[in-house]
Amino acid sequence: MPERTLGLLISPSRVSRRVATLGVVALAASLAACGGGNDNTSTNAGATATLAVLETTDLHFNVRSYDYFKLAEDKSYGFERTATLVRAARKEFANTLLVDNGDTIQGTALADYEATISPIPCTQQLSMYKAMGALGFDAGTLGNHEFNYGLPFLNQVLGGGLDVDGVDATKKCAGAGYPAVLANVYSSKTKKPLVQPYTLLERTLVAKGTDGKEVKLPIKVGVIGFTTPGIMNWDKRYLEGKVYTEGAVEAANKYVPELRAKGADVVVALLHGGLDSAAYTATMENPGLYLSKVPGIDAMVMGHQHSVFPDTAAKPPAFSMAGVDNKAGTINGVPAVMASSWGKALGVVQLALQWDGSKWVINKAASKSELRNIQSKNAAGATVTVDADPAIAPLIETQHQAAIKYVKTPVGQTDFRMSTLFADVGDPGAIQIVNQAQQAYVAAYIKASLPQYAALPVLSVSAPFKSGFQGGADYTDVAVGPLAINNAADLYLYPNTVYAVKVNGADIKNWLEAAAKRFNQIDPAKTTEQQLISTFPGYNFDMFTTADVQYEIDVTQPVGSRIKNLTYLGKPIDVAQEFVIATNNYRATSGKSFIDKLDGSGTIWASPDANRDVVIDYIRKNPAVTRAANGAAKSWRFAKATVAGPVVFSSGANALSVAQAAGLANVSLLAADDGSGKGTSKYGVDLSK
């Protein structure tokens, strides 16, 4: 028997001719290898089989376990390791169906390299698709990030056939190697689905007869896809007037009956979306709770939220709303999975099937779902990582090396050392350019696409994401001289995306009060040494870096009463004045502990672009980075206070010159070694200056 009993598809329309031809050849070979033909179906009533639906989702072009910004291996993610899990599952299950849930072609420097820097030719597959080809995917859907590079590029990498304005629908290219299905995005030109809404896969299933012997029986598996309607906002510049969306539930109610009428024994929904307990709308971003209720859907794979389901590890689990059963792995009784992101896990839905003599019936009670992670803990509590599939890396090695060379190329020049070594005491040297980039990006979008907010001032906050938690090397620290792409990306550590939130002056003060938890309360009368920095993470120390906003932080006061003399344009800030703040998706949606509006309710724009990509683009457009223009705008300072004893903090070893270059005359080096064993020095800060 071949590795995959459920061989390649007989492909419907809209798949490249080359792929369709290969599919028929592979299917014929697979059937022949299985002995050819089926057993007498009518005499095998009662036969049972398990169909394992295997899911990857939100791979974001992480073919390798490699960080192109740090230029280093990172074993915590990567399709090359997920591939090992896929091969193991195929050895375990006689019948498997491998599907991808979208957000596949964007997300790394390699993706950008192949899309915009050195665009791949029509005859060449994307490296991500080439790597996936080694596993032989059966089908996949499109995520929101599939649209990030525009419709002509999407048309090319899918193999052609997108009949939409501005695209050559007759173009025939290498394609993905598997059929893309998407039921809820339509061409404005044709009023028909942009790509096929579903595919019907005809397979031979290995089953067990009532006598315990192996039998082979036919099965038809319908696979239907849905993406988030948010594409119309996030990629408005590419999609407006060319495509439109409908709700996942509406599309499912239209096409699932078609699949059933065509003989589908099993219907698998690929939802590039997740779970939200809010009332259903046709523009809902994460409609999984409601899609699962559509009659005829037997299994559902989810994504987009970069989360996990079923979640049996966390307490509370990632999703715990009504209808969600993490133990059973079901959503309203439908087996479902969400396999994290970046290839960190493989989703496995085991569908228990029984043959009634003419068709397959699903035994829901015996079906189950699970996640298989590439990293786990062994009995000793140590992290164990799945080995990379050795077949993957060689397939993309040339492009991988080209991407590394690309990120090493300079995009600008800096005349000062850009670091977060002293961000906690007022140096904006590595923060200001992030704020400048975010502010310019959001302001331009509002001007072009959100005129209702055009009169509001646009500001930006960011934080010192690397602030010494891991020791003396855990700081952003970019040397004077050429700025390469990977250096610029180090200025923004996390793969967040830019969000814009609407707040007022009172909200800004409360936001800054929350950020000031970074500091311990200092007792002015205490004569012994006091530590300035609390356990509040540096990545939460949001700050402004603009002359327009000025404020003081009084660390002698308790939490919530520290922000003093807050002004905007030289005047006390108006608590009722509205502002737009550029930040990141995490803060905008998970920052309720800062202010209530950071629960997502204050968001006016959720952009599709990563903060660090926005920073890189800003430096490309403004390559001469200088201290005067990009690293000297101090919005805040400590309120003056006379303290009887020393106020101290730790930072990188022997880096006082960095503080002095930033104009921090109140900082002194107290000890070259602070005794922590982390390679850090002890510094003092004079709050009276």
C-alpha positions in Angstrom: 0.0 0.0 0.0 1.2 3.6 -0.7 1.7 6.0 2.2 -1.6 7.7 1.3 -4.6 5.4 0.7 -6.7 8.5 0.1 -4.6 9.4 -3.0 -4.6 12.7 -5.0 -7.9 14.1 -6.1 -9.8 14.0 -9.3 -9.8 17.7 -9.6 -12.8 19.9 -10.6 -12.3 23.1 -12.7 -10.1 26.0 -11.7 -7.1 23.8 -10.9 -4.2 24.2 -13.3 -4.1 21.6 -16.2 -0.8 20.3 -15.0 -2.0 19.7 -11.5 -5.3 18.1 -12.7 -3.3 15.7 -15.0 -0.9 14.7 -12.3 -3.9 14.1 -10.0 -5.5 11.6 -12.4 -2.2 9.8 -12.9 -1.5 9.6 -9.2 -5.1 8.4 -8.5 -4.8 5.6 -11.0 -1.5 4.6 -9.5 -2.9 4.7 -6.0 -5.9 2.5 -6.9 -3.7 0.1 -8.7 -1.4 -0.2 -5.7 -4.4 -0.9 -3.6 -5.3 -3.9 -5.7 -7.5 -2.1 -8.2 -11.3 -1.7 -8.0 -13.6 -2.0 -5.0 -15.0 -4.9 -3.2 -18.7 -5.7 -3.6 -20.2 -2.7 -1.8 -23.6 -4.1 -1.3 -22.4 -7.1 0.7 -20.2 -5.1 3.1 -22.9 -3.4 5.2 -21.6 -2.9 8.7 -18.0 -2.3 7.6 -16.2 0.3 9.7 -13.4 2.8 9.0 -11.7 5.8 10.5 -11.0 8.9 8.3 -8.4 11.1 9.9 -8.6 14.7 8.7 -5.2 16.4 9.2 -5.1 20.2 9.5 -2.4 22.8 9.1 -3.4 26.4 9.5 -1.8 29.8 9.6 1.6 28.5 8.4 2.5 32.0 7.3 5.2 30.8 5.1 7.2 29.3 7.9 8.6 26.5 5.9 11.8 26.2 8.0 12.2 26.5 11.8 14.0 29.8 11.1 13.7 33.4 12.2 14.8 35.6 9.3 14.9 38.6 11.6 17.2 37.1 14.2 19.0 35.1 11.5 18.8 32.0 13.7 17.0 28.7 14.0 13.9 28.5 16.2 12.7 25.0 16.8 9.4 26.1 18.3 7.7 26.4 14.9 8.1 25.4 11.2 6.3 23.3 8.6 9.4 21.1 8.3 8.5 19.8 11.8 4.7 19.6 11.2 5.6 17.4 8.2 7.1 14.8 10.5 3.8 14.8 12.5 1.9 14.3 9.2 4.0 11.3 8.2 3.6 9.8 11.6 -0.2 10.2 11.4 -0.3 8.5 8.0 1.5 5.5 9.4 -1.0 5.4 12.2 -4.2 5.8 10.1 -5.0 3.9 7.0 -7.1 6.7 5.7 -6.1 10.4 5.9 -7.2 13.7 4.3 -4.6 16.5 4.5 -6.0 20.0 4.3 -4.6 23.5 4.8 -6.7 26.3 6.3 -5.1 29.4 4.8 -2.8 32.3 5.8 -0.2 30.2 4.0 1.6 32.5 1.5 2.5 35.5 3.7 4.4 36.0 7.0 8.2 35.7 6.6 11.0 37.5 4.8 11.0 34.5 2.4 7.4 35.2 1.5 8.1 38.9 0.9 11.1 38.0 -1.1 9.2 35.7 -3.5 6.2 38.1 -3.8 7.7 41.6 -4.0 11.6 41.5 -3.9 12.4 38.9 -6.5 8.9 37.8 -7.7 8.8 34.1 -8.7 8.1 33.3 -12.3 4.8 31.8 -13.4 6.5 28.5 -14.0 7.7 28.2 -10.4 5.8 27.3 -7.3 6.0 29.3 -4.1 8.5 27.7 -1.8 5.7 27.2 0.7 3.6 25.3 -1.8 6.7 23.4 -3.0 7.4 22.2 0.5 3.7 21.3 1.0 3.9 19.3 -2.2 6.3 16.9 -0.6 3.3 15.8 1.7 0.6 15.9 -1.0 -2.2 18.1 0.3 -5.7 17.2 -0.7 -7.2 20.6 -0.5 -7.0 24.0 1.1 -8.7 27.3 1.6 -7.6 31.0 1.5 -7.0 33.1 4.6 -7.1 36.9 4.8 -3.4 37.1 4.2 -3.6 35.3 0.9 -4.9 38.7 -0.4 -2.0 40.8 1.0 0.0 40.9 -2.3 -3.0 41.6 -4.5 -5.2 39.6 -6.9 -2.7 39.3 -9.8 -0.2 37.6 -7.6 -2.8 35.4 -6.0 -4.0 34.4 -9.5 -0.5 33.4 -10.4 0.3 31.4 -7.3 -3.0 29.5 -7.5 -2.3 28.5 -11.1 -4.6 31.0 -12.8 -8.3 31.2 -13.4 -9.4 34.2 -11.2 -12.0 35.9 -13.4 -11.9 39.3 -11.8 -11.1 42.9 -13.0 -7.4 43.6 -13.4 -6.4 39.9 -13.6 -5.6 37.7 -16.6 -7.9 34.7 -16.0 -6.4 32.7 -18.9 -3.0 32.7 -17.2 -1.8 29.1 -16.5 0.9 28.8 -13.9 2.5 26.2 -11.6 -0.2 26.6 -9.0 -0.5 25.4 -5.4 -0.5 21.7 -6.2 -3.9 21.2 -4.5 -7.3 22.7 -5.1 -8.1 25.9 -3.3 -11.8 26.2 -2.2 -13.5 29.3 -1.1 -17.3 29.7 -0.9 -17.9 33.2 0.5 -15.8 35.5 -1.8 -17.2 36.5 -5.2 -15.9 38.2 -8.2 -17.7 41.5 -8.8 -17.2 41.0 -12.5 -18.9 37.6 -12.7 -21.0 37.5 -9.5 -19.6 33.9 -9.1 -17.2 32.6 -6.5 -13.6 33.9 -7.0 -12.4 30.3 -6.8 -14.3 27.0 -6.7 -16.5 27.0 -3.5 -15.8 23.4 -2.9 -14.3 20.2 -4.3 -15.6 16.6 -4.2 -12.8 14.1 -3.7 -13.5 10.5 -4.8 -11.4 8.0 -2.8 -11.0 4.4 -1.9 -11.3 3.8 1.8 -9.6 0.9 3.6 -12.2 -0.5 6.0 -12.8 -3.5 8.2 -15.6 -5.8 7.4 -17.9 -7.4 9.9 -15.8 -10.5 9.6 -12.7 -8.6 10.6 -11.1 -8.7 7.2 -9.9 -5.7 5.2 -12.2 -4.4 2.5 -11.9 -1.4 0.2 -14.9 0.8 -0.4 -15.6 4.1 -2.2 -16.1 7.4 -0.5 -16.8 10.9 -1.6 -15.5 13.7 0.6 -16.7 17.2 0.1 -14.3 20.0 1.2 -15.7 23.6 1.4 -13.8 26.7 2.4 -14.6 30.1 4.0 -12.5 33.1 4.9 -13.0 36.1 7.1 -15.0 39.0 5.4 -12.4 41.3 7.1 -10.4 41.1 3.8 -12.6 43.9 2.5 -11.1 46.2 5.2 -7.6 44.9 5.5 -6.9 44.8 1.8 -9.3 47.4 0.6 -6.7 48.9 -1.7 -6.6 45.6 -3.7 -10.2 44.3 -3.4 -12.6 47.2 -3.4 -14.9 47.0 -6.4 -13.3 43.7 -7.5 -14.6 41.2 -5.1 -17.3 41.0 -2.4 -18.0 38.6 0.5 -21.0 37.0 2.1 -21.3 35.4 5.5 -19.9 31.9 6.1 -23.3 30.6 7.2 -25.1 32.0 4.2 -22.5 30.5 1.8 -22.6 27.2 3.6 -26.4 27.0 3.5 -26.1 27.6 -0.3 -23.3 25.1 -1.1 -23.4 22.3 1.4 -26.7 21.0 0.0 -25.1 21.0 -3.4 -22.3 18.8 -2.1 -24.7 16.4 -0.5 -26.8 16.3 -3.7 -23.6 15.3 -5.6 -23.1 12.3 -3.3 -20.8 13.6 -0.6 -20.6 11.0 2.2 -18.6 13.4 4.4 -18.4 17.2 4.3 -15.4 19.0 5.9 -15.6 22.7 6.4 -12.3 24.7 6.2 -13.0 27.9 8.1 -10.3 30.5 8.2 -11.9 32.0 11.3 -12.4 30.9 14.8 -14.9 31.3 17.7 -16.8 34.3 18.9 -19.8 34.2 21.2 -21.2 37.5 19.9 -24.4 37.5 17.9 -23.9 36.3 14.3 -23.6 38.8 11.4 -22.6 38.2 7.8 -19.4 40.2 8.4 -18.4 38.2 11.5 -14.7 37.5 11.6 -14.8 34.3 13.7 -18.2 32.6 13.0 -17.3 29.0 14.0 -20.0 28.7 16.6 -22.6 29.4 14.0 -21.1 27.6 11.0 -21.0 24.4 13.0 -24.8 24.5 13.2 -25.3 24.3 9.4 -26.8 21.0 8.6 -24.6 18.6 6.6 -21.2 19.8 8.0 -19.5 16.7 9.5 -16.1 18.2 10.6 -14.7 21.7 10.9 -11.1 22.9 10.9 -10.5 26.5 12.1 -7.8 29.1 12.3 -7.1 32.8 12.0 -7.0 33.4 15.7 -3.6 31.6 16.1 -5.1 29.8 19.0 -5.8 26.1 19.9 -8.8 23.8 20.0 -9.4 21.5 21.6 -7.5 23.0 24.5 -6.9 20.5 27.3 -3.9 22.1 28.8 -4.9 25.6 29.8 -7.2 26.5 32.7 -9.3 28.2 31.6 -9.1 26.9 28.1 -8.7 29.2 25.1 -12.4 28.8 24.2 -15.1 28.0 26.8 -18.3 29.5 25.5 -21.6 27.6 25.3 -21.5 24.8 22.7 -17.8 24.3 23.0 -16.6 21.0 24.4 -12.8 20.9 24.8 -12.8 17.4 26.2 -14.8 15.9 23.3 -13.2 18.3 20.8 -16.5 19.4 19.4 -18.3 22.7 18.5 -22.1 22.2 18.9 -21.4 18.4 18.5 -19.3 18.8 15.3 -15.7 17.5 15.7 -13.3 20.5 15.2 -9.7 21.6 15.5 -7.7 24.8 15.5 -4.0 23.9 15.1 -2.3 27.1 16.5 -0.1 28.8 13.9 3.3 28.7 12.1 3.3 24.9 12.0 3.4 24.6 15.8 0.8 21.8 15.8 -1.1 19.4 13.6 -4.9 19.2 14.0 -6.3 15.6 13.8 -10.1 14.9 13.5 -10.9 11.2 13.6 -14.2 10.5 12.0 -15.6 7.1 12.8 -17.5 5.8 9.7 -19.8 2.9 9.1 -20.9 1.5 5.7 -24.7 0.9 5.4 -24.4 -0.9 2.1 -24.6 2.2 -0.1 -23.1 5.1 1.8 -21.0 6.0 4.8 -22.7 7.1 8.1 -20.7 9.0 10.7 -20.7 7.7 14.3 -20.4 11.1 16.1 -20.1 9.5 19.5 -17.0 7.6 18.4 -15.4 10.5 16.5 -12.8 12.7 18.3 -10.4 15.6 17.8 -6.9 16.4 19.1 -3.9 18.5 18.6 -0.4 17.1 18.1 2.3 19.7 19.0 5.8 19.8 17.7 7.0 20.7 21.2 6.0 18.9 24.4 7.3 18.2 27.9 8.9 14.9 28.8 8.6 13.2 32.2 11.5 15.3 33.6 9.8 18.5 32.5 12.2 19.3 29.7 11.0 20.5 26.3 11.1 17.9 23.6 10.9 18.9 20.0 9.9 16.8 17.0 12.7 16.4 14.4 12.4 18.3 11.1 11.5 16.2 8.1 14.8 16.0 6.2 13.0 16.1 2.9 11.7 19.7 3.3 14.7 21.9 3.7 16.6 20.9 0.5 13.5 21.7 -1.6 13.7 25.4 -0.8 17.4 25.8 0.1 18.2 28.2 -2.8 15.4 30.5 -2.0 16.1 30.2 1.7 19.6 31.5 1.2 18.4 34.2 -1.1 16.0 35.5 1.6 18.8 35.5 4.2 21.0 37.5 1.8 18.0 39.9 1.3 17.5 40.5 5.0 21.2 41.3 5.4 21.0 44.0 2.9 21.0 47.6 4.2 17.9 49.7 4.1 19.2 52.7 5.8 22.0 54.2 8.0 21.9 55.3 11.6 24.2 57.9 13.1 23.5 56.7 16.7 23.4 53.5 18.7 19.7 52.6 18.8 19.0 50.7 22.0 16.5 50.0 24.8 19.3 49.8 27.4 18.0 52.9 29.1 14.4 53.1 27.8 13.2 52.6 31.4 14.8 55.8 32.4 13.9 58.0 29.4 16.0 57.1 26.4 13.6 56.9 23.3 16.5 55.9 21.0 14.9 52.6 19.9 11.3 53.5 20.5 10.8 56.8 18.6 11.2 55.4 15.1 8.7 52.7 15.8 6.2 55.3 16.9 7.0 57.5 13.9 6.4 54.6 11.5 3.1 53.5 13.2 1.8 57.1 13.3 2.6 57.8 9.6 1.1 54.5 8.6 -2.2 55.0 10.4 -2.5 58.6 9.5 -2.1 57.8 5.8 -4.7 55.1 6.0 -7.2 57.4 7.8 -6.7 60.1 5.3 -7.3 57.7 2.4 -10.0 55.4 3.8 -11.5 56.6 7.0 -12.5 60.3 6.4 -14.8 60.2 9.4 -11.7 60.3 11.6 -9.7 62.7 9.5 -10.0 65.6 12.0 -8.6 63.6 15.0 -5.0 63.8 16.0 -3.1 60.6 15.3 -0.5 59.5 18.0 1.4 56.3 18.6 2.6 54.3 21.5 5.2 51.6 21.7 7.3 49.9 24.3 10.8 48.5 25.0 10.1 45.0 24.0 13.6 43.8 24.9 14.3 45.2 28.3 16.7 42.8 30.0 14.3 40.1 31.2 16.6 37.4 29.9 19.8 39.1 30.9 22.4 41.6 29.7 22.0 40.6 26.0 18.2 41.0 26.1 18.1 44.5 24.7 17.5 46.0 21.3 21.0 47.3 20.5 21.7 48.4 16.9 25.1 49.7 16.2 26.0 53.0 14.4 26.2 52.4 10.7 24.3 50.5 8.1 20.7 49.4 9.0 19.9 46.0 7.5 16.3 44.7 7.3 17.0 42.3 10.2 18.3 45.1 12.3 15.2 47.2 11.6 13.0 44.3 12.5 14.8 43.9 15.9 13.4 47.3 16.8 10.0 45.6 16.8 10.4 42.1 18.3 6.9 40.6 18.0 4.9 39.5 15.0 2.0 41.8 15.9 0.0 43.8 13.4 -0.9 47.5 13.6 -4.2 48.5 15.1 -5.7 52.0 15.5 -7.9 52.8 18.5 -10.1 55.8 19.2 -9.7 57.2 22.8 -10.1 60.5 24.6 -7.7 62.5 26.8 -8.9 60.8 30.0 -8.3 57.4 28.4 -4.7 58.5 27.5 -4.0 59.4 31.1 -5.4 56.1 32.4 -3.4 54.2 29.7 -0.2 55.9 30.9 -1.0 55.2 34.5 -1.3 51.5 33.7 2.0 51.6 31.8 3.7 53.3 34.8 3.3 50.0 36.8 6.7 49.4 35.3 8.1 51.2 38.4 8.1 50.3 42.1 6.9 53.0 44.5 9.9 54.9 45.8 9.9 56.1 49.4 11.7 59.5 49.6 12.6 59.0 53.2 14.3 55.6 52.8 18.1 55.7 53.2 18.7 52.2 51.9 18.9 51.1 48.3 15.5 50.9 46.4 14.9 49.1 43.1 13.3 51.3 40.5 12.0 48.6 38.2 9.1 46.3 39.2 8.1 42.9 37.9 5.7 44.6 35.4 7.0 43.5 32.0 8.9 46.0 29.8 6.9 45.1 26.8 3.9 46.7 28.6 5.7 50.0 29.3 3.9 51.9 26.5 5.2 55.4 25.9 4.8 58.4 23.6 7.9 59.8 21.9 6.8 63.1 20.5 7.2 66.7 21.4 3.4 67.0 21.1 2.7 65.0 24.2 4.5 65.7 27.5 4.1 64.2 30.9 5.9 63.3 34.1 5.9 60.0 36.0 6.1 60.5 39.8 7.4 57.2 41.1 7.0 58.3 44.7 3.2 58.0 44.3 1.1 54.8 44.3 0.0 53.0 41.2 -2.8 55.0 39.5 -1.6 58.4 40.7 1.7 58.8 38.9 1.1 60.7 35.7 1.6 64.5 36.3 1.4 67.6 34.1 0.1 65.7 31.0 -0.1 68.1 28.1 -0.9 68.1 24.4 0.5 70.8 22.2 1.7 72.7 25.3 -1.7 72.8 27.0 -3.2 70.5 29.7 -4.8 67.7 27.8 -8.6 68.0 27.3 -10.1 64.8 28.9 -12.9 64.9 26.3 -10.8 65.5 23.2 -10.7 62.4 20.9 -7.5 60.9 19.5 -6.5 58.0 17.4 -3.7 55.9 18.8 -1.6 53.6 16.7 -0.6 50.5 18.6 -0.6 46.7 18.1 -3.3 44.1 17.8 -2.4 42.6 21.2 -2.7 45.8 23.1 -5.8 46.9 21.2 -7.7 43.7 21.9 -6.2 42.3 25.1 -5.4 45.5 27.0 -8.5 45.8 29.1 -6.3 46.0 32.2 -5.0 49.3 30.8 -8.3 50.9 29.8 -11.7 49.4 29.0 -11.5 50.5 25.3 -8.6 48.1 24.8 -10.9 45.1 24.7 -11.4 45.6 21.0 -14.3 48.0 21.3 -12.1 51.0 20.7 -10.6 49.7 17.5 -11.4 51.7 14.4 -8.9 49.8 12.1 -7.3 46.4 12.3 -4.6 46.5 9.7 -3.3 43.4 8.0 0.4 44.6 8.2 2.9 43.6 10.8 4.3 46.4 13.0 7.9 45.4 12.1 7.1 45.4 8.4 5.7 48.9 8.8 8.9 50.0 10.6 11.1 48.5 7.8 9.1 50.2 5.1 9.4 53.5 7.0 13.2 53.2 7.2 13.3 52.4 3.5 11.5 55.6 2.8 13.5 57.6 5.3 16.9 55.9 5.2 19.0 58.5 7.0 18.2 57.7 10.6 19.6 60.3 13.0 19.5 60.9 16.7 18.0 64.4 16.1 15.2 63.3 13.9 14.5 59.8 15.1 15.8 59.2 18.6 15.7 62.3 20.8 12.0 63.1 21.4 11.4 62.6 25.1 7.7 62.8 25.9 8.2 61.9 29.5 10.6 62.3 32.4 10.5 61.4 36.1 8.9 64.0 38.3 11.6 65.6 40.5 11.9 64.1 43.9 14.6 64.2 46.6 15.3 60.7 47.9 17.4 60.0 51.0 19.0 56.8 49.6 20.0 55.4 46.2 17.5 54.5 43.5 19.0 51.7 41.4 18.2 49.6 38.3 20.1 47.0 36.2 20.9 47.2 32.5 23.5 46.0 30.1 27.1 45.7 31.2 29.2 48.9 31.2 26.8 50.8 28.9 26.9 54.2 30.7 28.1 55.9 27.5 24.8 55.0 25.9 22.9 56.9 28.6 25.3 59.8 28.3 24.8 59.9 24.5 21.1 60.0 25.1 21.5 63.1 27.4 20.5 61.2 30.6 22.8 63.2 32.9 21.0 61.8 36.0 22.2 58.2 35.4 25.4 56.8 36.9 27.2 53.5 36.9 27.4 52.0 40.5 28.8 48.5 39.9 30.0 46.8 36.7 28.5 43.6 38.0 25.2 43.8 39.8 25.6 40.3 41.2 22.6 38.8 39.4 24.7 36.5 37.3 22.9 37.8 34.2 25.7 39.8 32.8 24.2 43.2 33.9 25.5 46.2 35.6 24.0 48.3 38.5 23.1 51.9 37.7 21.7 54.7 39.8 19.2 57.3 38.8 19.1 60.7 40.5 15.4 61.7 40.7 16.2 65.2 41.9 17.6 66.2 38.5 
